[in-house]
């Protein structure tokens, strides 16, 4: 992207949503994303531009991504656009007796038997990943997320944006965790996707680092401390030079200086676009508060180390909103005067602040956020409904309802069924 075409801070956002394709009856994964794209475009393609929303392939054949065709600052309209595309895709999938299913992890997929990699364009990249990392495990084939892309114009804007976004990364699982069940059982953590995410590329540790990005606040710093290190570390495994460190970088925030944007990658996908965009709105406006130095100076924000923030992240991955953050300095940075607080209470505090400072922008999303903040992230609501009963039939009932939530674009609060099998 040429500098003159770049956007400034918060002028537009890019949202990406990843959904599973499953059999309509069994809810088993169905590896037909290529057939879906062919049905829409008339040929096997990597992506299909459908007005405001573009459909694209992912690493595995049972996942399709929906993303903004262009940046937008109208999240309410984007909610309608995403929902219209979900409906259109589900209609096309009827031919294959399939439908879309939400959440960050399929609850009973066997990745060693059901993983099929994308075989068409860019397959060389996927084959290289598979050769290096073996992409058959849950950590590659059973992770669905929501990405938020935020623009910056130059190094000064990047520094402010990166410093602010880094501070919120440890808190994101408390808001968005949706992967508590894998292999037909409770994993013991609310956000199992992030357990896999931070470990699936440990063979080359510099790719993900400490998940929380290093304290780098310029293009030059980023290139020296992150890109060049990744390039050096992948060289022995990638003798054909297929992989590019710019998009191999898998930190919780990645910087794209070519596009002038950062991408936040630690958010589990929710049950419907309305929930995803409600979370995105809260995250975006909380970052905006920090960039404006509403609660702490830029100097204080940029001082937090990746190691310290990562310790907090490990707590929220496991416990979500109940994780206790016992750093009065961190809480003070976010405008809270307390020695300790739960991650859930921090988000409630930030929700109040964003409503005070951006009342019009937050009004539409308030009802959805009140559900999430009062009843817990989707992972907790799934566990509450399961009530420790993780039989296949019960999980099937729950995830069928979640798929209905996606079709109807409303949040998951409780299952319609009352009998646990």
N, C-alpha and C positions, 0 to 999 in steps of 0.2 A: 504494500500500500504506500503510495506516495505521501510525503508529509503533508502536502497541501490538501489532501483528501481525508486526512485523519479527523476523527471527532475529538472533542474535548471531554473532560470528565463529566460523566452522567448525562451526556447528550443522547445516548441510545444504549440499548442492551441487546445482547444475543443470548438466547436460551436454547438449550439442547435437551431433549428428553429421549431416553432409551426404553423401549418396550419389548417384552417377550412375545413371540408368536407361539400359541399353544393350540392343541387340538380342542375343538369346541366341546367335545364330550368328556374326554379323559383329563384334559388340562395338562397333558404331557407336552413337553416342548416339541415344536414342529419346525424343522429346518427348511423353511421355504421363503426366506426374505428375498431371494433372487427371483422367485416366481411372482411374488407380490410386486416387486419393482417392474418386472416384465409385463405384468398385467396392466400396470398403470402407464408405462412408457412405450410399450410395444416391442421392447427388446431387453436383453440383459444389460442393465446399466448400474453404475455405482450410486447414482442419485437421480431423483426425479423432482424437478421444481414444480410445485403445485401452488402457484401464486405466492402468498405471504409465507408459506411453510414449505420446506424442502424435506423430502424423505431420502434417507441414505442408508447404505449398508454399514455393518460393523464387522468385527473380527469373526464372529460366529453367525451361522446361517439362521438361527432362530431369533435374532434380535434386529430390530429396525429402529433407526433414529429419526426423530422429527426435530427440526431446528428452524429458527428464523431464516428466511431467505436473505433478509437485510436487517441491520440493527433497527430497533424500534424503542420508543420511550412510552408506548401505549400498551401496558401490560394487560389492561382490561380487554382491549381488542384482541391481543394475542391469545388470551384465554379462549375467546370465541373461535379464533382461527385454529388453534390446536384442537379444540373439541370437534370442529367440523372435519378436520383431517382424520381424527380418530374414528369418527363415524364412517368416513369414506373408506378408510382402510378396512374396518370391520366388514363393511359391505363387500369389498373385493375378496376378503378372506372367506366369505361364505362359500365360495366356489370350492375351496379346499377344506371345508368343514373345520375352519380355524377361526381364532379371534385373538385380540391383543390382551395381554395380562400385565398388570403393573407390579410394583415392588422391586427392590434391589436384588432379590435372589429368589430363584425358583425353589419351592420348599422340598421337593423330592427328586429333582433332576439328578441323574447319574452321569456326571460329566465324562467319565471314562468310556461310556457306551453311547452317549447322545450328543457328543460334540462334533460338529461339522464346520470346518473353517470356510470362509468366503472363497469360492474358487475362481472368481472372474477378475476384473480389473484390480490392480494393486495386490494380487495374490502373492507376488514375490515378497512383498513386505511381510505379509502374514506368515508365509512359509519360513522366513528368516526368524521371526519371533518364535515360531513353533520349534524350530531347530535349536534355538538357544535356551528357551525357557520351558518347552513342553506345555503347550496351551490347552491341555485336556482337563486340567483341574478346575475346581470351582473358582480359583483366583483369576482365571482367564475367561471361562465360558459361562459363568453364572454371576455376573456383576452388572447391574443396571444403575445408571446414575443420572443426575441432572447437573448440567454445567451452566454456570452463569459467566458470561463474557462482558467485561466492562472496559470502556475505551480510555486511553490516555494519549495526549498529544506529543509530549516530549519527556525528557528525563525528569524534569521538575514535577510534572503531573504523575509520572510513573512512581516516583519516590513516595509521594503522599498516598497514592492508591495502594501500593504494595504494603506500606507500613500499616495502614488501616485494616486491610483485608487479612493480613497475617494474624492480627489480634483476634479476629472472629473465628478463625479456622478451628481452634480447640473446642469451640462451643457448638459447632454445626451438628454433630451427631445427636446432641440433646434436643435438637429441633427436627431433624430429618431422618433419623435412623429408621430403616424399614426392612432390615434383613436379620431377624432373630432366629429364623427356622431354616435349617439346611439338612439334607439327608433325612427328612421326616422327623426331626427332633429339635428342641430348643438348644441353641448353641451355647448358652450361658452368657451371651453378650447381646446387646441390642443392635449393634452395627457390625455384624460379621463381615459384611462387604469390605469394610475398612481394615479389618484384620488381614484379609487376603490382599487387599490393595497395597498395604505397606510391606508385605512380605513376598509377593509373587515375583519380584525382580531382584531379590537380595543377592542373586548370583553376581549382579553388577550393581553394587550398592549405591553408586553415585546417581543412578537413574531416578531414584525416589528420595535419596537423602534421608532426612529425619521427617519426611512428609511436610512438615512446616518448612517453608523455604528459608534459606540463609538470609542474613541481614544485608541484602544487596539492593542498592537504590539508584542504579544507573545502568544503562546498556553496557557500558564497558565493564563494570563490576560483574554483571550477570554473565557476560561472555567469558570472562577470565575464571570466575569461581564456579560456574555451573556448566555452561556449554562445552568449554574446552576440556574440563575434567571428564564429562560424559564421553566426548569424542575419543579421548585417550583410552578410557576404560572399555569401550565397546569394540575398539579396533581389533583385538585378538579374536573376537567372536564373529566379526563381520568383515571378513577379508574382501568381500565383493563391494563394500561401501554402499550397501542398500539402505541402511538406517541413517537418519538425520538426527543429530542430537537435539535439534529444536523441537521436533515432535516426539522424540523418545523420552524427553524429560517428563517425569510423572509426579512431580511434587504436587502438594495439595492446591497450590496456585502455580500455574505456569505463565510465563511472560512471552508474548509474541510481539517482538519489536517490529517484525515485518508487517504486521497488521495494526500495530498500535493498540493492543488490548491485553488484558490478563484474563485467564480462565480459571474459575474456582471449581474444583473437581471433587470435593469431599461430601457432596450432598447426595444421599440416597434418593432415588426417584420415589415419588409418592403414589397415591392411589388414583389421582386424576390431575389434569392440568390446573384446575383451580387451586388445589393444595400446593402443587409445585410453585405456582406463580405467587401465591400468598407468602410462602417461605422466601422466594426470591425477592419480593418487595420488601420484606422485613430486613433481609440481609443487605440489600442495596442501600436502603435508607439508613441502616445502622452504620454502614461504611461511610455514607455521606456525612453523618454526624461527626465521625472521627476525622474525616478529611477536613471538615470545617473547624476542627480543634474545639468542638463543643465541650468535650469532657476532659481532654488532655492535649498538651502541646504535641506537635509533630516530633520534637526531640524525644519526648518520653515514649511515644508510640514506637519509634524506630529502634529503641534500645532493647526491646525484649528479644531474648535469644531463642533460637529454634529449639534448643534442648528443653528449656523451661516450658515453652508452649506445648511441646510434644508430650511432656509429662501430664499436662492437663488433658490433652487429646486422648491419651490412653484411658483416663478415667471416664470421659464421656462416651467413648466407644463402648465401654462395658455397661455403664450405669445410666447413660443418657441424662435426663434432666435431674436425676437424683445425685449425680456426681457432685461432690463438694469441692469447690475451689477455695482454698484457704490461704490466698495471698491478698492481703489488704491493698498492696501496691497495684496488683492487676485490677482489682475491683475499683480502686480509685481511678485508674486509667479509663475505665468505662463509666465513671460518674457515680459509683456506689460507695457510700461511706460505711464499710463494714469490715470485720476481720475475716469473715468467711461467708459464702453463700452457695446455694446449689446452682448448677448450670441453668436449671429451669427458672429459678428466680432472677438470674441475670437476664435471661431472655424476656421475662415479664417486665423487668426494668427498662430494657431497650425498646420494647414494644410501646411502653408509655411515652418514652422520650420521642420516638419516631412519630407517634400520634400528635404530640405537642408541637413538634417542629414541622411536620409535613401532613397536616390533617386531611387535606384533600386527597393526596396520593395514597394514604393508608386506609381511608374510610371503606372502600369496597372490599378490602382484604381482611378487615377487622373480624367479622364473624368466623371466617375460616381459621384465623390465627387464634381466636379465643378457644376454639375446639382443640387445636393442637397444644396450646399452652396449658389448658385446664385438664385435658384427658391424656396428655402425653403424646410423644411422637408415634407415628404409625406402628412401629415395632411394638410399643407398649400396648397399643390398642389391639393389635393382633393377638398378643399373649393374653390379654385380659379376656378376650372372646374365647380363645382356645381353652382357657381355664385348666391348663396342664394336661389336656387330652390331645395328644399328637398322633392319633390314628390317621391313617390315610383318608378315610371317609370324612373325618372331621376337618382335616386340612383342606380337603377338596371343597367342602361346603364354604369354608371361610374364603378361600382364594377364588371361588366362583363369584362370591359376593363382591370381592375386591375388583374382579373383572367387570362386574355390573356397575360398580362405582365409577370405573373408568369410562364405560359406555355412556353413563348418565351424567358424568362430571359432578359428582358430589362426594363429600368426604365420608370416610368409613368411621362410624361411631359404634355400632353394634350390629351383630348379624341378625337377620330376620328369623333364622331358625332358632329354636329353643332347646332342641334335643342334641346333646353331645354324644356322638357315636364312638 
